[in-house]
């Protein structure tokens, strides 16, 4: 009887340490704007962003057990993986090289930071969002995108070149980089 009580207490503790479906629903509800913006930045398409967001929630609800403390980062990573699966940025990179790539329709409000980032080629956009905004290392980006670290570094450089005017004027693209850097400092400064 004592063993049964001990096993039951261990099972209860184990279940309590893992995120439950309700925990993921709460994460997606509390961070709806952030997760949807992440989806939109990666997919560069509002309809695909909706699909990516919903698929991310479904995957979290039906996926493998995750520690409760990791629920938010797991949700972000799941959204990222869904976006990679939907867009296939490496395939688009190859299509661009062969001239068969079709660019998505630009997002409305062309001087917004989201529109500027969304205008990047898919691989460049994914690398920019993952390495600059999400602060993934080059190695992590390369693993997620199934490419080399060199491709990641090259794609980030192309993204910066596209977002920042070469002549040094503060145009909408350079403002994007400055605003994103400031917002990242505020977000990560508050989170620390």
VOMI-103144 format. One record per residue (C-alpha): x, y, z; residue in three letters. Coordinates in steps of 0.1 Angstrom, whole numbers, padded with zeros to 4 digits. Layout:
<pts>
+-------+-------+-------+-----+
:    c1 :    c2 :    c3 : res :
+-------+-------+-------+-----+
:     X :     Y :     Z : Ala :
...
+-------+-------+-------+-----+
</pts>
This chain:
<pts>
+-------+-------+-------+-----+
:    c1 :    c2 :    c3 : res :
+-------+-------+-------+-----+
:  0000 :  0000 :  0000 : Unk :
:  0028 :  0024 :  0008 : Unk :
:  0044 :  0016 : -0026 : Unk :
:  0011 :  0024 : -0043 : Unk :
:  0009 :  0057 : -0026 : Unk :
:  0045 :  0066 : -0034 : Unk :
:  0040 :  0056 : -0071 : Unk :
:  0008 :  0076 : -0073 : Unk :
:  0026 :  0107 : -0058 : Unk :
:  0054 :  0103 : -0083 : Unk :
:  0030 :  0100 : -0112 : Unk :
:  0011 :  0131 : -0100 : Unk :
:  0044 :  0151 : -0096 : Unk :
:  0055 :  0139 : -0131 : Unk :
:  0022 :  0150 : -0147 : Unk :
:  0024 :  0184 : -0129 : Unk :
:  0059 :  0191 : -0143 : Unk :
:  0048 :  0187 : -0179 : Unk :
:  0027 :  0212 : -0199 : Unk :
: -0009 :  0201 : -0203 : Unk :
: -0031 :  0211 : -0233 : Unk :
: -0045 :  0239 : -0211 : Unk :
: -0010 :  0253 : -0206 : Unk :
: -0004 :  0255 : -0243 : Unk :
: -0038 :  0271 : -0249 : Unk :
: -0029 :  0297 : -0223 : Unk :
:  0006 :  0303 : -0239 : Unk :
: -0011 :  0308 : -0273 : Unk :
: -0037 :  0331 : -0258 : Unk :
: -0012 :  0351 : -0237 : Unk :
:  0013 :  0355 : -0266 : Unk :
: -0012 :  0356 : -0295 : Unk :
:  0003 :  0388 : -0310 : Unk :
:  0039 :  0376 : -0307 : Unk :
:  0033 :  0342 : -0321 : Unk :
:  0011 :  0355 : -0350 : Unk :
:  0037 :  0382 : -0358 : Unk :
:  0064 :  0355 : -0359 : Unk :
:  0042 :  0334 : -0382 : Unk :
:  0036 :  0364 : -0405 : Unk :
:  0072 :  0374 : -0406 : Unk :
:  0083 :  0339 : -0416 : Unk :
:  0055 :  0332 : -0441 : Unk :
:  0051 :  0367 : -0455 : Unk :
:  0015 :  0359 : -0462 : Unk :
: -0015 :  0365 : -0438 : Unk :
: -0034 :  0334 : -0448 : Unk :
: -0003 :  0312 : -0444 : Unk :
:  0004 :  0329 : -0411 : Unk :
: -0030 :  0319 : -0399 : Unk :
: -0024 :  0283 : -0409 : Unk :
:  0010 :  0283 : -0394 : Unk :
: -0003 :  0297 : -0361 : Unk :
: -0032 :  0271 : -0359 : Unk :
: -0009 :  0242 : -0369 : Unk :
:  0015 :  0253 : -0342 : Unk :
: -0012 :  0252 : -0316 : Unk :
: -0024 :  0218 : -0328 : Unk :
:  0011 :  0204 : -0328 : Unk :
:  0017 :  0216 : -0292 : Unk :
: -0016 :  0200 : -0281 : Unk :
: -0009 :  0167 : -0297 : Unk :
:  0029 :  0166 : -0294 : Unk :
:  0053 :  0149 : -0271 : Unk :
:  0053 :  0159 : -0234 : Unk :
:  0073 :  0191 : -0227 : Unk :
:  0083 :  0206 : -0193 : Unk :
:  0058 :  0233 : -0183 : Unk :
:  0087 :  0259 : -0180 : Unk :
:  0095 :  0252 : -0217 : Unk :
:  0059 :  0257 : -0230 : Unk :
:  0064 :  0292 : -0244 : Unk :
:  0097 :  0285 : -0261 : Unk :
:  0083 :  0252 : -0274 : Unk :
:  0053 :  0270 : -0288 : Unk :
:  0076 :  0295 : -0306 : Unk :
:  0098 :  0267 : -0320 : Unk :
:  0067 :  0248 : -0332 : Unk :
:  0055 :  0278 : -0351 : Unk :
:  0089 :  0282 : -0366 : Unk :
:  0090 :  0245 : -0377 : Unk :
:  0056 :  0248 : -0392 : Unk :
:  0066 :  0279 : -0412 : Unk :
:  0097 :  0261 : -0425 : Unk :
:  0076 :  0231 : -0435 : Unk :
:  0050 :  0254 : -0452 : Unk :
:  0075 :  0277 : -0471 : Unk :
:  0105 :  0255 : -0477 : Unk :
:  0129 :  0284 : -0478 : Unk :
:  0158 :  0264 : -0492 : Unk :
:  0136 :  0252 : -0521 : Unk :
:  0127 :  0288 : -0528 : Unk :
:  0164 :  0297 : -0527 : Unk :
:  0170 :  0272 : -0554 : Unk :
:  0140 :  0284 : -0574 : Unk :
:  0154 :  0320 : -0572 : Unk :
:  0187 :  0308 : -0585 : Unk :
:  0170 :  0291 : -0615 : Unk :
:  0146 :  0320 : -0621 : Unk :
:  0115 :  0300 : -0613 : Unk :
:  0107 :  0317 : -0579 : Unk :
:  0075 :  0337 : -0577 : Unk :
:  0075 :  0365 : -0551 : Unk :
:  0045 :  0367 : -0528 : Unk :
:  0022 :  0397 : -0530 : Unk :
:  0037 :  0425 : -0508 : Unk :
:  0020 :  0432 : -0475 : Unk :
: -0001 :  0463 : -0472 : Unk :
:  0017 :  0493 : -0456 : Unk :
:  0050 :  0490 : -0474 : Unk :
:  0069 :  0511 : -0449 : Unk :
:  0061 :  0490 : -0419 : Unk :
:  0088 :  0468 : -0404 : Unk :
:  0068 :  0437 : -0411 : Unk :
:  0064 :  0445 : -0447 : Unk :
:  0101 :  0453 : -0451 : Unk :
:  0111 :  0420 : -0436 : Unk :
:  0084 :  0401 : -0455 : Unk :
:  0098 :  0415 : -0488 : Unk :
:  0131 :  0396 : -0483 : Unk :
:  0137 :  0363 : -0502 : Unk :
:  0125 :  0333 : -0482 : Unk :
:  0158 :  0320 : -0470 : Unk :
:  0171 :  0355 : -0462 : Unk :
:  0138 :  0363 : -0443 : Unk :
:  0140 :  0331 : -0423 : Unk :
:  0176 :  0336 : -0413 : Unk :
:  0170 :  0373 : -0404 : Unk :
:  0140 :  0364 : -0382 : Unk :
:  0156 :  0334 : -0366 : Unk :
:  0191 :  0348 : -0360 : Unk :
:  0184 :  0385 : -0355 : Unk :
:  0149 :  0387 : -0340 : Unk :
:  0147 :  0353 : -0323 : Unk :
:  0185 :  0352 : -0314 : Unk :
:  0191 :  0317 : -0326 : Unk :
:  0228 :  0309 : -0332 : Unk :
:  0240 :  0303 : -0367 : Unk :
:  0244 :  0266 : -0359 : Unk :
:  0207 :  0264 : -0346 : Unk :
:  0195 :  0282 : -0378 : Unk :
:  0215 :  0258 : -0400 : Unk :
:  0200 :  0228 : -0382 : Unk :
:  0165 :  0241 : -0384 : Unk :
:  0168 :  0251 : -0421 : Unk :
:  0189 :  0221 : -0430 : Unk :
:  0217 :  0241 : -0446 : Unk :
:  0253 :  0250 : -0438 : Unk :
:  0263 :  0277 : -0413 : Unk :
:  0279 :  0295 : -0442 : Unk :
:  0246 :  0297 : -0460 : Unk :
:  0231 :  0312 : -0428 : Unk :
:  0258 :  0338 : -0426 : Unk :
:  0254 :  0347 : -0463 : Unk :
:  0216 :  0349 : -0461 : Unk :
:  0218 :  0372 : -0430 : Unk :
:  0243 :  0395 : -0448 : Unk :
:  0220 :  0397 : -0478 : Unk :
:  0191 :  0405 : -0455 : Unk :
:  0210 :  0433 : -0438 : Unk :
:  0221 :  0447 : -0472 : Unk :
:  0185 :  0447 : -0484 : Unk :
:  0171 :  0463 : -0452 : Unk :
:  0198 :  0490 : -0448 : Unk :
:  0203 :  0515 : -0476 : Unk :
:  0239 :  0513 : -0488 : Unk :
:  0243 :  0551 : -0491 : Unk :
:  0237 :  0556 : -0453 : Unk :
:  0204 :  0574 : -0454 : Unk :
:  0178 :  0565 : -0429 : Unk :
:  0151 :  0552 : -0451 : Unk :
:  0123 :  0528 : -0442 : Unk :
:  0145 :  0498 : -0444 : Unk :
:  0172 :  0512 : -0420 : Unk :
:  0145 :  0523 : -0397 : Unk :
:  0133 :  0486 : -0396 : Unk :
:  0167 :  0474 : -0383 : Unk :
:  0169 :  0502 : -0357 : Unk :
:  0134 :  0496 : -0345 : Unk :
:  0138 :  0459 : -0343 : Unk :
:  0170 :  0463 : -0324 : Unk :
:  0154 :  0487 : -0299 : Unk :
:  0124 :  0464 : -0295 : Unk :
:  0146 :  0434 : -0290 : Unk :
:  0166 :  0452 : -0263 : Unk :
:  0134 :  0462 : -0245 : Unk :
:  0119 :  0427 : -0247 : Unk :
:  0150 :  0408 : -0237 : Unk :
:  0159 :  0434 : -0211 : Unk :
:  0125 :  0430 : -0194 : Unk :
:  0126 :  0392 : -0197 : Unk :
:  0160 :  0389 : -0180 : Unk :
+-------+-------+-------+-----+
</pts>
